[in-house]
Structures are given as structure tokens and as C-alpha cells.
Amino acid sequence: MSARVGVVGAGLVGLAIARRIAQQGADVVVFEKETDVSQHQSGHNSGVVHAGLYYTPGSLKATLCRRGVALLKEFCAEHALAYHEIGKVVVARDEVEVARLKDIEKRADANGVPGVRWLDPAALRELEPNVAGAAALHSPTTAIVDYVAVARAMADDIRTAGGEVRFSAAVTAIHRAGERIRVRAGGTDTTLDQLVICAGLQSDVVAELAGDDRAPAIIPFRGEYYRLVPERANLVNGLVYPVPDPAYPFLGVHVTPRIDGTVDVGPNAVLSLAREGYLRRNVNLRDLGRTLAWPGFRKLALRHWQAGIVEMRGSLSKRAFTAAARHYVPSLRTADLVPAPAGVRAQAVDRDGSLVDDFRISALGPVLAVRNAPSPAATSALAIAEHVVARLTEPSSS
């Protein structure tokens, strides 16, 4: 590549794309409105490297997750970053969930996830003595990392390859100037040949600046966590997840050891009143207005209002978190939990109210916009970079 390329967003996906562009010899600049990398979704996630169990075979999620795992493991080894394959069990409580779990097993097999095995209750107890269930799937290669450290290493690679990461550079205007693009960020204009938008929670807003006002829109959902007190952090050996409800886009409350030795319990999923609303008291009227005005949100709310009420009630009660986790960790007590930092998920919603499940990338001339990059985007970031940069170099993208 010989173009001058801009990337909006210094989260994991934006940095991975910029890194690949820089290492291919192009002049790249990353525009980040915050003062450091990974200040939003990339720095507020659970730190899990997903193996690819759940995703529809053949989807971008499935393909890029499996490729991304290999690339991320290699990246961490090259940069001396911790990468711990602690494994995960997905636990079914009853026969209904056992049937769903068998479907997950089929998907995992179709996606080529290595080492997945079926556990009966005795085998589950042998692996996780404090976990109970009717059956479970064990994924031994599911891992944990420090994604903020990964992002900082990516930023260092960009600079080493001659690229630039600009902080305090919020993008406020994007204009086409003939075959080129002029971006105003941090009060400075920069002229580019191509632009990639990886703005996460603000992805639809920034895409609109470039003239791309198509669906989906971002609806923010806050995920709240509790953390096990240190003396109870040994309750689990690896990651412990419930069987997800296919009618709902979130995985449910799970138990997640982290790279620093702490163990989180969560998250729930409640509508956030601000796109970057990590605290319950955070309210942004502009963000809330966009959410309420989006036709897809109203349809989504009508479809899932009962589940939403359950989640909102649960968010106000530590007992609700404890009860959810006790379905598969029976010895967990309310006193074992203390509050932990929350995250906000950028949930893309189409006009018809459907939740966008797969990665979605749109093109408008020389602008590519990553319109939806939900979990496992962190796992998949380096593979997403391969995919996006291949599109950038196609003749139709220039």
C-alpha cells in the first residue's frame, strides 16, 4: 500500500487495522478522542479470548474468531504478554439447556474449535469441584489476556512502523475533496486517501459524518459486574458460563477469572442512558434522544420488554447476581461479591428492531465503516484487520 490512510478509534480493532496498514508500508494516522488507547469497550471487557463455540458456521464471527485466536496467541508470544489457556465450561442446568448445549457442540465442531468435550455431572465436578449442572461442554483452549496491554503493544508497533497515533483528536467533520478525504480531528485538518471508521460506541455517529447514514444504529447496554472477594477467588479453576438463551443477544451472568487473579461475576445487560455511561448516574440527553428516536429501538423494546424489566430489577440487587450465578456455582454467597467496574456494549440494531449479530462493515467510496463489532471482536481484532485491509486494497474500495 502507498496510500495515506486514517483510522478513527484506538480500540483493539482500530489499532489492529492501523498496525497492519503501517506494516504494509502505508502512511497511517489513528485519530482517538481520548488520551490513551482502549478507553471504552476494549478496556472494559472481560479479557476472554473466545475459542469460537457459539457462532454460526461460515459467519464472519466464526471465521474471524478462529483466525483471530491464532493471531492473538502469536502476537502475545512475540510481545511477551501473558496468555493463559485456563479453559471454559458452558453449563446446562436442565434438559432444555442440554438440548441447546448439544447445538453449541455442533457449532463448535463445525467451527473447528479444538479439544471440546462433553462432560457429565461427575466429569464436570472433577474439573470444577464447585460447579454443578446436568451437563457441560469444556473448551480447554479458551484463554484470558490483558487487552489493554495488547492495545498498547499494537500502538507501539504502529509507531515503530512509522505510523502515528493522535490522542485528544475527536473527529468532528469528514468531507470528500475530490478523490480524497479531509478529516477534522482535534481542531486540525488532515487529508487522506482512505479512511476506516472503528469508533465502537460512536460508530454510527462518525459514519454519519462521512455521509453514511444507513442502519444499523448503536444502542448502548451497560454490563454491570461484581467481583469475588480475594479469599473466594479459588471457587472456580477456569471460566464458567451458562447456556445462552437464543432469544436474547447476551450470554448471561458468568464467572470470569482475570489475568490479574481477580474473578468477576456478571454481566447483566441494562439500557445505558449514555453511550459511555459506565455509572448508573451517567446520563447524556443527546445519546438518550438518539436511542429513543431510532425506530428499531422502539420495536426492540416492544419485543423484549419483559426481559428488560428482569435485567433492570437485577441490576439493583446483588442478590440477583448471586442467585443467577448460584444456578451453577451453588456455594456462592452474597457476601462473596463486591462491586466491580462496569462496561458498555455497543449493540447494533437494525430499523426493524433486529439485533445485528455478525460483524458488519460498510463502504462508501474511500470510507470503510466498521458498523458492528461485538464480542468476539477483541479476540478477532487481528483477523478483522486482515479482512478490512484486504478490502481497502481492492480496486472498488479506492
C-alpha positions as CSV (number, residue, x, y, z in Angstrom):
1,M,0.0,0.0,0.0
2,S,1.2,3.5,-0.8
3,A,-1.9,5.5,0.3
4,R,-2.3,7.8,3.3
5,V,-4.9,6.2,5.4
6,G,-6.7,7.4,8.5
7,V,-8.3,5.2,11.2
8,V,-10.8,6.6,13.7
9,G,-10.6,4.9,17.0
10,A,-7.8,3.5,19.1
11,G,-9.6,0.5,20.4
12,L,-8.4,-3.0,19.6
13,V,-10.0,-3.2,16.2
14,G,-8.8,0.3,15.1
15,L,-5.3,-0.3,16.3
16,A,-5.1,-3.8,14.7
17,I,-6.2,-2.3,11.4
18,A,-3.8,0.6,11.6
19,R,-0.9,-1.7,12.6
20,R,-1.5,-3.9,9.5
21,I,-1.7,-0.9,7.2
22,A,1.5,0.6,8.7
23,Q,3.4,-2.7,8.4
24,Q,2.4,-2.9,4.7
25,G,4.2,0.4,4.1
26,A,1.3,2.9,4.0
27,D,1.3,6.2,5.9
28,V,-1.3,5.8,8.6
29,V,-2.7,8.0,11.3
30,V,-5.1,7.0,14.1
31,F,-7.5,9.6,15.5
32,E,-8.5,8.9,19.1
33,K,-10.7,11.3,21.1
34,E,-9.4,10.1,24.5
35,T,-5.9,10.5,26.0
36,D,-4.9,6.8,25.8
37,V,-5.8,3.6,23.9
38,S,-8.7,1.2,24.9
39,Q,-10.7,3.6,27.0
40,H,-14.0,2.2,26.1
41,Q,-15.2,-1.3,25.0
42,S,-11.6,-2.6,24.5
43,G,-10.7,-1.6,28.1
44,H,-13.9,-2.6,29.8
45,N,-14.4,-6.2,28.6
46,S,-13.8,-9.4,30.4
47,G,-10.4,-10.2,29.0
48,V,-11.6,-13.5,27.5
49,V,-10.1,-14.9,24.3
50,H,-13.1,-16.8,22.8
51,A,-12.5,-20.1,21.1
52,G,-15.5,-19.8,18.7
53,L,-18.1,-22.1,20.3
54,Y,-21.3,-20.2,19.7
55,Y,-21.0,-18.5,16.3
56,T,-22.9,-19.5,13.2
57,P,-20.6,-21.6,11.0
58,G,-19.5,-19.6,7.9
59,S,-20.3,-16.2,9.5
60,L,-17.6,-13.5,9.8
61,K,-17.8,-14.0,13.5
62,A,-16.9,-17.7,13.3
63,T,-14.3,-17.3,10.6
64,L,-12.5,-14.3,12.0
65,C,-12.7,-15.5,15.6
66,R,-10.9,-18.8,14.8
67,R,-8.3,-16.9,12.7
68,G,-8.1,-14.2,15.4
69,V,-7.3,-16.7,18.2
70,A,-4.2,-18.0,16.4
71,L,-3.0,-14.5,15.5
72,L,-3.6,-13.1,19.0
73,K,-1.8,-16.1,20.7
74,E,1.2,-15.5,18.3
75,F,1.1,-11.7,19.0
76,C,1.2,-12.2,22.8
77,A,4.1,-14.6,22.5
78,E,6.0,-12.2,20.3
79,H,5.4,-9.3,22.7
80,A,5.9,-11.3,25.9
81,L,2.3,-10.7,27.0
82,A,0.5,-13.1,29.3
83,Y,-1.8,-15.5,27.5
84,H,-3.3,-18.1,29.8
85,E,-5.4,-21.0,28.4
86,I,-7.5,-21.6,31.6
87,G,-10.4,-23.2,29.7
88,K,-14.1,-22.7,29.9
89,V,-17.1,-24.8,30.8
90,V,-20.6,-24.0,29.5
91,V,-23.0,-25.5,32.0
92,A,-26.5,-26.8,31.3
93,R,-28.9,-26.8,34.2
94,D,-31.8,-29.0,32.8
95,E,-32.8,-31.0,29.8
96,V,-33.9,-27.9,27.8
97,E,-30.5,-26.4,28.2
98,V,-28.8,-29.8,27.5
99,A,-30.5,-29.7,24.1
100,R,-29.2,-26.2,23.5
101,L,-25.8,-27.3,24.6
102,K,-25.8,-30.0,22.0
103,D,-26.4,-27.4,19.4
104,I,-23.4,-25.4,20.7
105,E,-21.3,-28.6,20.5
106,K,-22.3,-29.0,16.8
107,R,-21.3,-25.4,16.1
108,A,-18.0,-25.7,17.9
109,D,-17.2,-28.8,15.8
110,A,-18.2,-27.0,12.6
111,N,-16.1,-24.1,13.5
112,G,-13.0,-26.2,14.2
113,V,-12.7,-25.4,17.9
114,P,-10.1,-27.8,19.2
115,G,-10.4,-30.1,22.2
116,V,-14.1,-29.5,23.0
117,R,-15.5,-32.4,25.0
118,W,-18.9,-33.3,26.6
119,L,-18.9,-33.6,30.4
120,D,-21.4,-35.5,32.5
121,P,-22.0,-34.2,36.1
122,A,-19.2,-36.3,37.5
123,A,-16.7,-35.2,34.9
124,L,-17.8,-31.6,35.5
125,R,-17.2,-31.9,39.2
126,E,-13.8,-33.4,38.6
127,L,-12.8,-30.4,36.5
128,E,-14.7,-27.8,38.6
129,P,-15.4,-29.1,42.1
130,N,-17.7,-26.2,43.0
131,V,-19.7,-26.2,39.8
132,A,-22.9,-28.2,39.3
133,G,-25.0,-28.9,36.3
134,A,-26.9,-31.6,34.2
135,A,-24.1,-31.5,31.6
136,A,-21.4,-29.2,30.3
137,L,-19.1,-28.5,27.4
138,H,-15.4,-28.0,28.1
139,S,-13.3,-25.8,25.8
140,P,-9.7,-26.2,27.0
141,T,-8.2,-23.5,24.7
142,T,-10.4,-20.6,25.8
143,A,-7.9,-18.1,27.3
144,I,-7.6,-14.8,29.1
145,V,-5.4,-11.9,28.4
146,D,-4.9,-8.2,29.3
147,Y,-6.4,-6.5,26.3
148,V,-5.2,-3.0,27.4
149,A,-1.7,-4.3,27.3
150,V,-2.4,-5.9,23.9
151,A,-3.7,-2.5,22.6
152,R,-0.6,-0.6,23.9
153,A,1.7,-3.1,22.2
154,M,-0.3,-2.6,19.0
155,A,0.1,1.1,19.3
156,D,3.9,0.7,19.8
157,D,4.0,-1.4,16.6
158,I,2.2,1.3,14.7
159,R,4.8,3.9,15.8
160,T,7.7,1.5,15.1
161,A,6.4,1.1,11.5
162,G,6.2,4.9,11.0
163,G,2.5,5.4,11.8
164,E,1.0,8.0,14.2
165,V,-1.5,7.7,17.0
166,R,-3.0,11.1,17.8
167,F,-4.8,11.4,21.2
168,S,-7.3,14.1,22.2
169,A,-8.2,14.1,18.5
170,A,-12.0,13.8,18.3
171,V,-13.3,13.6,14.8
172,T,-15.8,16.4,14.2
173,A,-16.0,16.6,10.4
174,I,-15.4,14.4,7.4
175,H,-15.5,15.8,3.9
176,R,-14.9,14.4,0.4
177,A,-12.5,16.5,-1.5
178,G,-12.5,15.0,-5.0
179,E,-10.9,11.6,-4.7
180,R,-9.6,12.4,-1.3
181,I,-11.0,12.8,2.2
182,R,-10.5,15.7,4.6
183,V,-10.9,14.9,8.3
184,R,-11.1,17.5,11.1
185,A,-9.9,16.0,14.3
186,G,-8.7,17.8,17.4
187,G,-9.1,21.1,15.6
188,T,-6.7,20.0,12.8
189,D,-7.5,19.1,9.2
190,T,-5.8,16.0,7.7
191,T,-6.1,15.0,4.0
192,L,-6.3,11.3,3.3
193,D,-6.7,8.8,0.5
194,Q,-8.8,6.4,2.6
195,L,-10.5,6.3,5.9
196,V,-11.5,3.4,8.2
197,I,-14.0,4.1,11.0
198,C,-13.7,1.9,14.1
199,A,-15.5,4.1,16.6
200,G,-17.2,1.5,18.6
201,L,-19.9,3.1,20.7
202,Q,-19.8,6.1,18.4
203,S,-19.6,4.2,15.1
204,D,-22.9,5.3,13.7
205,V,-22.3,8.9,14.7
206,V,-18.9,9.1,13.0
207,A,-20.2,7.2,9.9
208,E,-22.9,9.8,9.5
209,L,-20.2,12.5,9.4
210,A,-18.9,10.7,6.3
211,G,-22.3,10.6,4.7
212,D,-23.1,7.0,5.7
213,D,-26.4,7.3,7.4
214,R,-27.5,3.7,6.8
215,A,-28.6,1.3,9.6
216,P,-27.7,-0.1,12.0
217,A,-27.8,2.3,14.9
218,I,-25.9,1.8,18.2
219,I,-28.0,1.2,21.3
220,P,-25.8,1.1,24.4
221,F,-26.2,-1.5,27.1
222,R,-24.4,-1.3,30.3
223,G,-23.0,-4.6,31.7
224,E,-22.5,-4.5,35.4
225,Y,-20.2,-6.8,37.3
226,Y,-19.4,-7.9,40.8
227,R,-16.1,-9.4,41.9
228,L,-15.3,-12.3,44.2
229,V,-13.6,-11.3,47.4
230,P,-10.0,-12.5,47.3
231,E,-10.5,-15.4,49.8
232,R,-13.1,-16.8,47.5
233,A,-11.3,-16.4,44.2
234,N,-10.5,-20.1,44.2
235,L,-14.2,-21.1,43.8
236,V,-13.5,-21.8,40.1
237,N,-10.5,-23.0,38.1
238,G,-11.5,-21.6,34.8
239,L,-14.3,-19.7,33.1
240,V,-17.8,-20.8,33.9
241,Y,-20.6,-19.8,31.6
242,P,-24.4,-20.6,31.4
243,V,-26.0,-21.9,28.3
244,P,-27.2,-18.7,26.5
245,D,-30.8,-18.1,25.7
246,P,-31.0,-18.0,21.8
247,A,-33.8,-15.4,22.1
248,Y,-31.5,-12.9,23.8
249,P,-28.2,-11.5,22.5
250,F,-26.2,-11.6,25.7
251,L,-24.5,-14.6,27.3
252,G,-25.9,-14.2,30.8
253,V,-24.1,-13.9,34.1
254,H,-20.9,-15.9,34.1
255,V,-17.9,-16.3,36.3
256,T,-14.7,-15.0,34.8
257,P,-11.1,-15.3,36.2
258,R,-9.0,-12.4,35.0
259,I,-5.3,-12.2,34.2
260,D,-4.6,-10.3,37.5
261,G,-6.0,-13.1,39.6
262,T,-9.3,-11.5,40.4
263,V,-12.6,-13.2,39.4
264,D,-15.6,-11.3,38.1
265,V,-19.3,-12.3,38.2
266,G,-21.5,-10.8,35.5
267,P,-22.6,-9.0,33.5
268,N,-26.2,-8.2,33.3
269,A,-27.4,-6.0,30.4
270,V,-29.4,-2.9,31.0
271,L,-30.1,0.0,28.7
272,S,-27.5,2.7,29.3
273,L,-28.7,6.4,29.4
274,A,-25.3,7.4,27.9
275,R,-23.1,5.8,25.3
276,E,-20.2,6.0,27.7
277,G,-22.3,5.6,30.8
278,Y,-20.2,3.3,33.0
279,L,-22.0,4.5,36.1
280,R,-25.8,4.3,36.7
281,R,-25.9,8.0,37.3
282,N,-24.4,8.9,33.9
283,V,-27.0,10.5,31.6
284,N,-26.4,12.0,28.2
285,L,-29.5,13.6,26.8
286,R,-28.2,13.6,23.3
287,D,-27.4,9.9,23.4
288,L,-30.7,9.1,25.1
289,G,-32.5,11.1,22.4
290,R,-30.8,9.2,19.6
291,T,-31.7,5.9,21.3
292,L,-35.4,6.8,21.7
293,A,-35.7,8.2,18.2
294,W,-34.4,5.1,16.5
295,P,-37.3,3.1,15.1
296,G,-35.5,-0.1,15.7
297,F,-35.2,0.6,19.4
298,R,-38.9,1.0,19.8
299,K,-39.5,-2.3,18.1
300,L,-36.8,-4.0,20.1
301,A,-38.3,-2.6,23.4
302,L,-41.7,-4.0,22.5
303,R,-40.2,-7.4,21.7
304,H,-38.0,-7.7,24.8
305,W,-39.7,-5.5,27.4
306,Q,-40.2,-8.4,29.9
307,A,-36.5,-9.4,29.7
308,G,-35.6,-5.8,30.1
309,I,-37.6,-5.4,33.3
310,V,-35.9,-8.5,34.7
311,E,-32.5,-7.2,33.9
312,M,-33.2,-3.7,35.4
313,R,-34.5,-5.3,38.6
314,G,-31.5,-7.5,38.8
315,S,-29.1,-4.6,38.3
316,L,-30.3,-3.1,41.6
317,S,-29.7,-6.2,43.6
318,K,-26.5,-8.1,44.5
319,R,-28.8,-10.9,45.5
320,A,-30.0,-11.2,41.9
321,F,-26.4,-11.6,40.6
322,T,-25.7,-14.2,43.3
323,A,-28.9,-16.1,42.5
324,A,-28.0,-16.2,38.8
325,A,-24.5,-17.5,39.4
326,R,-25.7,-20.0,42.1
327,H,-27.5,-21.9,39.4
328,Y,-24.2,-23.4,38.5
329,V,-21.9,-22.4,41.5
330,P,-24.2,-23.4,44.4
331,S,-21.8,-22.5,47.2
332,L,-21.6,-18.8,46.1
333,R,-22.9,-16.4,48.8
334,T,-24.0,-12.8,48.5
335,A,-21.2,-11.8,50.9
336,D,-18.7,-13.2,48.4
337,L,-19.4,-10.4,46.0
338,V,-18.2,-6.8,45.9
339,P,-18.9,-4.2,43.2
340,A,-16.6,-4.1,40.1
341,P,-16.2,-1.7,37.2
342,A,-19.0,-1.9,34.5
343,G,-18.7,-1.8,30.7
344,V,-21.0,-0.6,27.9
345,R,-21.7,-2.7,24.9
346,A,-22.3,-1.1,21.5
347,Q,-25.3,-3.2,20.4
348,A,-26.2,-2.5,16.8
349,V,-29.9,-2.6,16.0
350,D,-31.5,-2.5,12.5
351,R,-34.5,-0.4,11.6
352,D,-36.8,-3.4,12.0
353,G,-35.7,-3.9,15.6
354,S,-33.5,-6.9,14.9
355,L,-30.2,-7.2,16.8
356,V,-27.2,-7.3,14.4
357,D,-25.3,-10.4,15.4
358,D,-22.5,-10.7,12.9
359,F,-19.7,-8.2,12.2
360,R,-20.9,-5.6,9.7
361,I,-18.6,-3.4,7.6
362,S,-20.0,-0.9,5.1
363,A,-18.2,1.0,2.3
364,L,-19.0,4.5,0.9
365,G,-16.4,5.4,-1.7
366,P,-13.0,5.6,0.0
367,V,-14.5,5.2,3.5
368,L,-14.9,1.9,5.3
369,A,-17.0,1.8,8.4
370,V,-17.0,-1.0,10.9
371,R,-20.6,-0.6,11.9
372,N,-20.9,-3.6,14.2
373,A,-18.0,-5.3,16.0
374,P,-19.5,-7.1,19.1
375,S,-17.8,-9.9,21.0
376,P,-15.6,-11.7,19.9
377,A,-14.2,-8.5,18.3
378,A,-11.3,-8.3,20.8
379,T,-10.4,-11.9,20.1
380,S,-10.8,-11.4,16.4
381,A,-9.2,-7.9,16.1
382,L,-6.0,-9.1,14.2
383,A,-8.1,-11.2,11.8
384,I,-10.6,-8.3,11.3
385,A,-7.6,-6.2,10.3
386,E,-6.6,-8.7,7.7
387,H,-10.2,-8.7,6.3
388,V,-10.5,-4.9,6.3
389,V,-7.1,-4.2,4.8
390,A,-7.8,-6.7,2.0
391,R,-11.0,-4.7,1.2
392,L,-9.1,-1.4,1.3
393,T,-6.7,-2.7,-1.4
394,E,-9.5,-3.9,-3.7
395,P,-9.8,-1.6,-6.8
396,S,-13.5,-0.9,-5.9
397,S,-12.5,0.5,-2.5
398,S,-10.2,3.1,-3.9
